[in-house]
Amino acid sequence: MSKLITRAAIVVAAVTLAAWVPLPSQGSCNSPKGCTMDAIYESYDMMHNGQMQRAMEEGQANIAAFHALKEWELRHSGAPVHHHS
């Protein structure tokens, strides 16, 4: 009886897992190296050709610009300005 319960639990777990795992789509990766390796190589290339550093710098500049805009809007809205310490 114990083996039957164990097998039933395995089947239930497999069916549950299969329901959560997406099936490959028409546009899915069919690279000989596999999609994971493509992503790894792309990240490696970006780190070594400067693209990743530029992307991080652009992101930091966007954040700084956003904060400056919010501060400007707050100063020109007539609302009291509260500075965080």
DATA-V191843 format. One record per pair of residues at least 4 apart in sequence whose ideal C-beta (glycine too) atoms are under 7 Angstrom apart, sorted by the first residue. I is the first residue (numbers start at 0). J is the second residue. Records with the same first field share a line. If there is no record, write none. Layout:
I=J, J
This chain:
0=4
1=5
2=6
3=7
4=8
5=9
6=10
7=11
8=12
9=13
10=14
11=15
12=16
13=17
14=18
15=19
16=20
23=27
28=34, 37
30=34, 37
32=36, 37
34=38
35=39
36=40
37=41
38=42
39=43
40=44
41=45
42=46
43=47
44=48
45=50, 51
46=51
49=53
50=54
51=55
52=56
53=57
54=58
55=59
56=60
57=61
58=62
59=63
60=64
61=65
62=66
63=67
64=68
65=69
66=70
67=71
68=72
69=73
70=74
71=75
72=76
73=78, 80
74=80
